[in-house]
Amino acid sequence: MSDSYYSYHVFFCTNQRSEGEHCCQNYQAQEMRNYLKKRTKKLGIVGKGKVRSNTAGCMDRCKHAPVMVIYPEGTWYTFKDKADIDEIITEHLQKGRLVERLLIQEN
């Protein structure tokens, strides 16, 4: 583990743009963040040396919405539903493995 206070710090973009504009909150980003927070707490993997989740304003990755980034690696994910969030929790936050199918790929 690094010298970081948390082993993983997860940031969800929850920005809401003007009606009709592409943004993360159009995809229930806050609801997905709340779900991840609840699940990680239930699994006992929150707190110092473990996982922390936070909301963030616009992270300027709107074309990939919804997005989250996990530090310290700076791994960017997109997601569709709770099943995707569960996979990120299990694979990345618990086992330290990337979820390749959900990674944001630059074009």
C-alpha positions as a printed NumPy array, in Angstrom:
array([[  0.   ,   0.   ,   0.   ],
       [  1.161,   3.531,  -0.727],
       [  1.53 ,   6.307,   1.845],
       [ -1.955,   7.465,   0.915],
       [ -4.503,   7.779,   3.724],
       [ -6.877,   5.559,   1.734],
       [ -5.881,   2.576,  -0.354],
       [ -8.489,   3.677,  -2.931],
       [-10.217,   7.03 ,  -3.279],
       [-13.195,   6.924,  -5.651],
       [-14.593,  10.105,  -7.186],
       [-17.925,  10.118,  -9.032],
       [-18.763,  12.974, -11.343],
       [-22.273,  14.026, -10.323],
       [-22.448,  17.208, -12.371],
       [-25.818,  18.299, -13.752],
       [-25.647,  20.468, -16.869],
       [-28.421,  22.474, -18.441],
       [-31.353,  20.489, -19.738],
       [-30.472,  18.522, -22.837],
       [-26.689,  18.673, -22.382],
       [-24.729,  15.425, -21.97 ],
       [-23.61 ,  14.963, -18.345],
       [-23.082,  12.306, -15.685],
       [-26.101,  13.129, -13.559],
       [-28.341,  12.247, -16.541],
       [-27.264,   8.661, -15.754],
       [-28.088,   8.65 , -12.027],
       [-24.456,   9.224, -11.031],
       [-25.328,  10.341,  -7.492],
       [-27.489,   7.257,  -6.992],
       [-24.615,   5.02 ,  -8.17 ],
       [-22.171,   6.803,  -5.851],
       [-24.569,   6.32 ,  -2.926],
       [-24.88 ,   2.651,  -3.863],
       [-21.089,   2.171,  -3.915],
       [-20.797,   3.919,  -0.549],
       [-23.484,   1.698,   0.987],
       [-21.995,  -1.517,  -0.463],
       [-18.409,  -0.744,   0.589],
       [-19.599,   0.105,   4.097],
       [-21.555,  -3.166,   4.292],
       [-18.44 ,  -5.049,   3.119],
       [-16.346,  -3.362,   5.833],
       [-13.864,  -1.847,   3.387],
       [-14.276,   1.871,   4.219],
       [-12.046,   4.135,   6.286],
       [ -8.361,   4.732,   6.851],
       [ -6.231,   2.385,   4.781],
       [ -9.294,   1.223,   2.881],
       [-11.828,   2.867,   0.528],
       [-13.346,   6.347,   0.442],
       [-15.955,   7.543,  -2.067],
       [-16.772,  11.153,  -2.86 ],
       [-18.803,  13.175,  -5.294],
       [-17.086,  15.582,  -7.645],
       [-18.163,  18.352,  -9.917],
       [-17.554,  18.179, -13.634],
       [-14.45 ,  16.168, -14.503],
       [-14.66 ,  17.176, -18.175],
       [-15.167,  13.609, -19.468],
       [-18.812,  14.207, -20.427],
       [-18.669,  12.237, -23.676],
       [-17.991,   9.103, -21.598],
       [-20.736,   9.79 , -19.038],
       [-21.226,   8.583, -16.453],
       [-17.668,   8.509, -15.111],
       [-15.705,   7.755, -11.976],
       [-11.99 ,   7.831, -11.275],
       [-10.153,   5.735,  -8.718],
       [ -6.92 ,   6.937,  -7.143],
       [ -4.081,   6.445,  -6.497],
       [ -3.83 ,   4.864,  -9.973],
       [ -6.027,   7.41 , -11.745],
       [ -8.15 ,   4.66 , -13.305],
       [-11.175,   6.019, -15.202],
       [-14.351,   3.988, -15.525],
       [-17.766,   4.367, -17.045],
       [-20.713,   2.333, -15.77 ],
       [-24.368,   1.625, -16.522],
       [-25.928,   0.066, -13.457],
       [-25.459,  -1.454, -10.019],
       [-24.049,  -4.651, -11.533],
       [-21.19 ,  -2.602, -13.031],
       [-20.607,  -0.91 ,  -9.67 ],
       [-20.576,  -4.317,  -7.948],
       [-17.982,  -5.554, -10.438],
       [-15.774,  -2.507,  -9.815],
       [-16.064,  -3.041,  -6.053],
       [-15.212,  -6.747,  -6.247],
       [-12.499,  -6.624,  -8.881],
       [-10.806,  -3.264,  -8.384],
       [-11.457,  -2.251,  -4.783],
       [-11.224,  -5.717,  -3.235],
       [ -8.912,  -7.652,  -5.558],
       [ -6.86 ,  -4.828,  -7.105],
       [ -7.694,  -5.867, -10.68 ],
       [ -8.885,  -3.563, -13.433],
       [-12.318,  -4.073, -14.936],
       [-11.146,  -3.835, -18.53 ],
       [-14.616,  -3.715, -20.118],
       [-15.538,  -0.58 , -18.149],
       [-12.292,   1.357, -18.639],
       [-12.595,   4.627, -20.498],
       [-10.595,   4.336, -23.688],
       [ -9.462,   7.5  , -25.395],
       [-10.306,   7.666, -29.082]])
